[in-house]
Amino acid sequence: MGYHIINITEKGFFHHFFEDEAELLSSEIIITENSIIYQGDPTNIPIKLKESKFKNYSQSWFIAGLRAQELFKNQGKENGLILEQISQDQKSFEQYIISKTPFEAIKRGDFLVRNYGNIEIEVKCKTFYKKNNQDVFYFNCNEFEKHFNMQKIINSPVIIAIYKRENNILKEDNPYFISINEIYRNIGLLKKEENKEINTGESYLIPLSLTVQSFDYIKNFDKYDKKSYSVEKIREAHPNAYAKWAKEDDDKLELLYCEKTTVKELCDIFGRNRGAILSRIKKLELREKYDI
């Protein structure tokens, strides 16, 4: 146990460690009333926030997200939810990664709702924007894919809870809920956009009209979910639902699209729903290539 001295001057941030008081007193380091001193081991060195694992604590969006999680815990308790926070460390992901071959990127939510079928909840705090006379929020496409892949593994629904943020201030109203299923069903109709000002990456613009602002969405999820979240159940109607698209599938889709095959026929051929077909057509930019 020694002494750490920190001096912050116009020239920068300076840290010194002394083994004992004698070494401290005999040093030539200038100590002022504004110096910072604390006792600790040599390894207990100060770290600038931007150089540490806590660097996001300086970001207003990150703090708003943490506050949203705390608000959700309190509101969830008030609404009779038994919540369990999901660990986000790498070890907790290993069993899911091992169980999936070939590898697909996954993401866990923030909470499990233990008394409502282990529904997984991802809490977000987002700014809403006005687009084509609709209130929308950005939801990153890669993040959607990760939740989508995770849902296939755990065979339980994943719901996104979105709190509104205005000028980096969390609005303490009930969150807006939307399931990964609902996004998937509408994916062919959703616009994709990247907002470089807020660094969203390629994102879906999710209209609030698709959401439900009530905790009843969790309690009566089957009522709100137009189709069962069970992959097996969905595949009774669409055998290839949730299956990854192979290059051969893409080539076949492009050929059939050129031949003016209808979306309904494509659904039957590929064993997928309308949203999945439209989404793939959009991803492959077939309309831009052939509908000019």
N, C-alpha and C positions, 0 to 999 in steps of 0.2 A: 504494500500500500504506500503510494507516494503522493506527490502534489502535482497537479496539472495547472498551468497558468496559461490563460488565453488573453492576448492583446489584440484589439481590433483598431487599426489605424487607417489613415487615408491610403496607405500603401498596401493594405490588405489585412489578412487574418493570420495571426501567428500563434503557434502552440508550442509550449515547452513542458517537459516532464522532469521532475526532480525526485530522486530516490527518497530523500528525507529532508527535514527542515534545515539541517546544516548545509546541505548542498544548495538548497533554495536561497539561504541567506548569504552564501558566499558567491553566488552567481552575479554576473554583470547585467543580467536582464533587468530592464526598467519595469517596475511594478507601480501602477498608479491606482487611485481609488476607483477607476473605471475598469481595471483588470478583472477578469473572471478567474476564480480559483475554486478547485474542488479536489477532493481526495479520491484516489482510485488506483487500480492496477495500471501498469504501463499500456495494457491493451485497451483500456477504457478511453481511447482517444476521441476527441470531438470530430464529427464529420459534418461537412456542409450538406444541407438537405438535398440539394440537387445532385450530390454524388452518392446518395444512400438509397436504400430500398424504400425509404419514406418520401422520395422526391415528389410523388404525386400529391402529398399533403399541401404543397404550395399551389396546387391547381384548384380553382374554384369549382370546376365540374366534378372533380373527385370528391371534394368535401360535401358537395350537394348530394352525390350518390350515397355516401356513407350516412348522411342525415336521413335520406330517403329510406334506407334499410332500417334505421332505428325507428322511424315513424311507422313503417310497415309492421315492425314487431309489436309496437304499442297498439296500432289499429287492429292488427290480427287478433291480439289477445282480447280486445274489447268486443270483437265479433266472434269469439268462441273458437278461434283456430289454435290448435296445438302445433307450434312451429319448432322445427329443429334446424339450426343453422348448418349449412353444408360446408365442410372443410374445402378450401381451395388449394391445399398444398399438393404437390406433384404425386406424392405417394397414394393419395386417395383416388387418383385417376388410373393408377396402374392396372387394377383389376378389370377396368372397362376397356383399356387399350389392349390388354392381352386377349380379352374375350372376342375382339373384333378383328377379323382377317378378311380382306386386306385392310390395312390401317386407314381409318377415317378420323379427321380432326373432330374433337368433341369439346363440349363446354358444360360444366355443371351450373345449375341455378344457385340462388343464394339460400333458399329455404325449402324444406320438405313440410308439407301439411299432413301431419301424422293421422289426424282424425278425419281426413277426407281423401282416402285412397292414395296417400303418398304423392299427391300432386306436387310437382316441382315448380317453384316460383323464382323467376329472375326479376329483381327490382331495378328499375331505371328511373333517372330523373332527367327529363328532357325538355328542351325548348320546343314550343309548338310554332309552326309557321303556316301562313295562309297561302295555299296554292290552288288556283282555279276555284276560288270561293269555298275551299274546304280547309279545315284545320288538320294539319298533318304533322308527323314527327319522323325523323330519320331513324331507320333501323338497319344496321350494317349487314350486308348480304353474307359475309363470311361468318358473322356471329349467328345469323339465322341457320346457316348450314350446320354449324357445330351443335346448336341446340337440337336441330332436326335429327342429326346422327345420334345424339345422346338419347333422344326419345325412342329411337328404334331399339336401342340396347336395353333400356330400363322398362320399356313397354308401359310407361305411365305418361300422362300428359304433362307438357311443360307450358306454363302460362307466364306471360310477361306482364308485370305490374308497372305502369308508367305514371310517375308523378310529374306534375307540371312545374317547370322552372321558368321564372321571369327575372331577368337581370341577375342571374346566378342565385336567386333566392327561391328556396323550396316552398311551393304552395301546399299548405297542410290540409288539403281536401282529400277525399277518397281517391285512390289511384284509378287509372283507366286500365282495364284488363283486356288482353287478347291472347289467344292460344297460338302456339306454333302451328297447330292444325288449321286454324282460321287463316293464318298468313299463307300457309301452303295451298289452301283451297283457292285463294285469290291471287296467287303469285303471278299468274299469267296476265292479270289485269293491273298489277301494281307498277307504277313508274319507278325506274331506277335513276338515281342522280347522285353526284358527288358534290358535297358542299365544302369547297376547299377552305373557305373562311373559318369553318369550325372543325376542319379535318375529320370529316365523317367517314372517308373512304367510300367506295361504291355502296350505296344504301337503297333500301326500299323506302318509298314514301308511303307511310301507313296512315290512312285517313282515320280520324277519330270516330267516324261513322261505323267503323268495323269493331269498335271497342265497346265495353260495357263498364260504366263507372259505378260498380257496386260489388261488395264482397259476396253477394249472392251468386256471382259468377263462379266463385270457387265452390260454394256450398251446393249449388245445383248445376254443376258443370255439364252433366249429361243433357240437361235441358237446353243449355246454350250451344253445346257442341253439336253441330248438325249431323256429324257422323261419329261413330265410336272411334276412340283413339287407338284401339287395338289394331296393330298392323295386320294380324291374321284376319280380323273382321273386314278391314278395308280391302284386303286382297281377295276376298270372296267376289267382289265386284270388279276389282282391278288387280289382276294377278301380279303385276310388276310394280305396284305402288311402293314407293320408297326405295326401289332398287336403283343402283347407280347406272347411269347411261354409259354404255360401251361405245367405242368408236364405230363399230359395225352398226349400232342402233342409230347413231348420228348420220352416218352415210345413207342408211335406208330411209330415215326421216327426210333428209334433203331430197333424195330421189322422188319419194312419194309426194313431197310438197310441190316439186316442179311439175308433177303430173296432175296437180290440182285436186289431190285427195282431200276430202273434207275432214274437219277436225273430229267429227263423230267417228268417221271411218278410221282415222289415225288412233283414236282411243281404243277401238276394238283390236286393231292390229298390234299395238304395243302394250295393251293391257294396263293402260294408265288413264287417270282422269283428265278432264278437259284442262284444268289448271296446269298440270304437269306438261301436257303437250304444248300449250301456249307458251309456257315458260321456256321450254327447250327451243321452240321456234324463235323466240326473242333472243335467247342466249346465242344461238347460231347465226343470228341476223339474217334469217332466210327471207324475211319481208323486204329488207333493204336490197338483198341480192336479186330477188326474182319478181318483186311486185312493182317495179319501176315502170 
